[in-house]
Amino acid sequence: MVSAPSGTGKTTLCTHVRQTPDLVYSVSCTTRTIRSGEKDGVDYFFLSRAEFEKRMKSGQMLETADVYGEYYGTPKGPVLEHLAAGRDVLLDIDVQGARQIRASQDPKIKAALADIFIMPPDLGELKRRLEGRGTESAKQIATRIEAADGEMADWKSYRYTILSSSMEEDLIKFRAIIRAERYLSRRLDLQHG
């Protein structure tokens, strides 16, 4: 599970990692408008507010969050199916959703969880990155910077924190964490004797 304030490079990092066959990316659902270049079912499942709420109420979501007035959430079924088949699942989750997943009582979720927070160098750099994206208005950027300040306070709740530098460095650090997690004794299924 990877979390970071908006503009930190989390989505780009996840996109790079998704291109390797050793992780399955969990496609989240959202009610926000599709952005240029995004594909339904690949980047997100773009749902109406009514459909999203129906899925929440029926227990089909592993976590949900209201972010800037739009719903985001992770469908529970595909995550559990991949874990049951022995595949690692990559979740791109905001801090609200991360809290819900950490609180999950599902033993499969608890055993599989490795959470990573991407910490931006500082709020000034974060603002520069958001402005460079060109996808938000000045007002939206100000809202995201304010939210980022609060999200950054959550970093100690995560097992791992990557202090963001370049995308290449962040990717090296991220892959090192994934490799280490795979070699934890509790994750290995060894038959000895």
C-alpha positions as CSV (number, residue, x, y, z in Angstrom):
1,M,0.0,0.0,0.0
2,V,1.5,3.3,-1.1
3,S,0.3,6.7,0.1
4,A,1.6,10.3,-0.4
5,P,0.3,13.8,-0.7
6,S,-1.0,14.8,-4.1
7,G,1.8,15.8,-6.4
8,T,4.5,13.8,-4.7
9,G,4.9,11.4,-7.7
10,K,3.1,8.4,-6.2
11,T,1.0,7.8,-9.3
12,T,4.1,8.0,-11.6
13,L,6.0,5.6,-9.2
14,C,3.1,3.2,-9.3
15,T,2.9,3.4,-13.1
16,H,6.6,2.4,-13.3
17,V,6.2,-0.5,-10.9
18,R,3.0,-1.7,-12.7
19,Q,5.1,-2.4,-15.8
20,T,6.8,-5.3,-14.0
21,P,5.0,-8.7,-13.9
22,D,5.7,-9.3,-10.3
23,L,3.0,-7.0,-8.9
24,V,-0.7,-6.8,-9.7
25,Y,-2.1,-3.2,-9.6
26,S,-5.4,-2.8,-7.8
27,V,-7.5,-0.5,-9.9
28,S,-9.5,1.8,-7.6
29,C,-12.9,3.3,-8.2
30,T,-13.6,7.0,-8.2
31,T,-16.5,9.4,-8.9
32,R,-14.2,12.1,-10.2
33,T,-14.1,13.1,-13.8
34,I,-11.8,11.2,-16.1
35,R,-8.6,13.2,-17.0
36,S,-7.0,13.4,-20.4
37,G,-5.1,10.2,-21.2
38,E,-6.8,8.1,-18.5
39,K,-8.7,4.9,-19.4
40,D,-11.7,3.5,-17.5
41,G,-10.8,0.1,-16.0
42,V,-7.0,0.8,-16.3
43,D,-6.4,3.9,-14.3
44,Y,-9.6,3.9,-12.3
45,F,-13.1,2.5,-12.6
46,F,-15.1,5.8,-13.1
47,L,-18.4,5.3,-11.4
48,S,-21.4,7.5,-10.8
49,R,-21.9,8.6,-7.2
50,A,-25.0,6.4,-6.9
51,E,-23.1,3.3,-8.1
52,F,-20.2,4.0,-5.8
53,E,-22.5,4.5,-2.8
54,K,-24.3,1.2,-3.7
55,R,-21.0,-0.7,-3.6
56,M,-20.0,0.9,-0.3
57,K,-23.3,0.0,1.4
58,S,-23.1,-3.6,0.1
59,G,-19.6,-4.1,1.6
60,Q,-17.8,-4.5,-1.7
61,M,-15.1,-1.9,-0.9
62,L,-12.0,-2.6,1.1
63,E,-11.7,1.2,1.9
64,T,-13.3,4.4,0.8
65,A,-12.5,8.1,1.1
66,D,-14.0,11.4,0.3
67,V,-11.1,13.4,-1.3
68,Y,-11.8,17.0,-2.4
69,G,-15.5,16.1,-2.7
70,E,-15.1,13.0,-4.8
71,Y,-15.2,9.3,-3.7
72,Y,-12.3,7.0,-4.1
73,G,-12.2,3.4,-3.0
74,T,-10.7,-0.1,-3.5
75,P,-12.8,-3.0,-4.6
76,K,-12.3,-5.8,-2.0
77,G,-13.0,-8.8,-4.2
78,P,-10.1,-8.6,-6.7
79,V,-7.6,-7.8,-3.9
80,L,-8.6,-10.9,-1.9
81,E,-8.6,-13.1,-5.1
82,H,-5.0,-12.0,-6.0
83,L,-3.7,-12.6,-2.4
84,A,-5.4,-16.0,-2.4
85,A,-3.5,-16.9,-5.6
86,G,-0.2,-15.8,-4.0
87,R,0.2,-12.6,-6.0
88,D,1.4,-9.3,-4.5
89,V,-1.1,-6.5,-4.9
90,L,-0.1,-2.8,-5.3
91,L,-2.6,-0.4,-3.7
92,D,-2.3,3.4,-4.4
93,I,-4.2,4.7,-1.4
94,D,-4.6,8.1,0.3
95,V,-4.1,8.4,4.1
96,Q,-7.8,8.1,4.9
97,G,-8.0,4.8,3.1
98,A,-4.7,3.6,4.6
99,R,-6.2,4.0,8.1
100,Q,-9.2,1.9,7.1
101,I,-7.0,-0.9,5.6
102,R,-4.7,-0.9,8.6
103,A,-7.8,-1.3,10.8
104,S,-9.1,-4.2,8.7
105,Q,-9.9,-7.4,10.7
106,D,-9.5,-9.6,7.6
107,P,-6.5,-11.9,8.5
108,K,-5.4,-12.1,4.8
109,I,-5.2,-8.3,4.6
110,K,-3.4,-8.0,7.9
111,A,-0.8,-10.6,6.9
112,A,-0.2,-9.2,3.5
113,L,0.1,-5.5,4.4
114,A,3.3,-3.6,3.8
115,D,2.6,0.2,3.8
116,I,4.8,2.8,2.4
117,F,4.6,6.6,2.7
118,I,6.2,8.9,0.1
119,M,7.3,12.0,1.9
120,P,7.9,15.1,-0.3
121,P,11.1,17.1,0.4
122,D,9.0,20.1,1.6
123,L,5.8,22.0,0.9
124,G,7.5,24.4,-1.5
125,E,8.7,21.6,-3.7
126,L,5.3,19.9,-3.6
127,K,3.7,23.2,-4.7
128,R,6.2,23.4,-7.6
129,R,5.4,19.8,-8.7
130,L,1.6,20.5,-8.6
131,E,2.0,23.6,-10.6
132,G,4.2,21.7,-13.1
133,R,1.4,19.1,-13.7
134,G,-0.9,21.8,-15.0
135,T,-4.0,19.8,-14.1
136,E,-5.3,21.9,-11.2
137,S,-6.3,25.6,-10.7
138,A,-4.4,27.8,-8.2
139,K,-7.3,27.3,-5.8
140,Q,-7.1,23.5,-6.1
141,I,-3.4,23.6,-5.6
142,A,-3.8,25.7,-2.4
143,T,-6.3,23.2,-1.1
144,R,-4.0,20.3,-1.9
145,I,-1.0,22.0,-0.2
146,E,-3.1,22.5,2.9
147,A,-4.2,18.9,2.9
148,A,-0.7,17.7,2.2
149,D,0.5,19.4,5.4
150,G,-2.0,17.2,7.4
151,E,-1.3,14.1,5.4
152,M,2.5,14.4,6.0
153,A,1.9,14.2,9.8
154,D,0.6,10.6,9.2
155,W,4.0,9.3,8.0
156,K,4.8,7.6,11.3
157,S,1.8,5.3,10.9
158,Y,3.5,3.6,8.0
159,R,6.0,0.8,8.2
160,Y,8.2,2.4,5.6
161,T,8.8,6.0,4.5
162,I,10.6,7.1,1.4
163,L,12.0,10.6,1.4
164,S,11.2,11.6,-2.1
165,S,14.1,12.8,-4.4
166,S,14.2,11.9,-8.0
167,M,11.8,9.4,-9.6
168,E,14.7,7.0,-10.3
169,E,15.8,7.1,-6.6
170,D,12.3,6.7,-5.3
171,L,11.8,3.7,-7.6
172,I,15.0,2.0,-6.4
173,K,14.0,2.5,-2.8
174,F,10.4,1.3,-3.5
175,R,11.7,-1.9,-5.2
176,A,14.1,-2.6,-2.3
177,I,11.2,-2.5,0.2
178,I,9.2,-4.9,-2.0
179,R,12.2,-7.3,-2.2
180,A,12.8,-7.2,1.5
181,E,9.1,-7.9,2.2
182,R,9.1,-10.9,0.0
183,Y,11.9,-12.5,2.1
184,L,10.3,-12.0,5.5
185,S,10.2,-15.4,7.2
186,R,6.5,-15.2,7.9
187,R,5.8,-14.8,4.1
188,L,7.8,-17.8,3.0
189,D,6.2,-21.2,2.6
190,L,9.1,-23.5,3.0
191,Q,8.9,-27.2,3.5
192,H,11.8,-28.4,5.6
193,G,12.7,-31.9,6.4
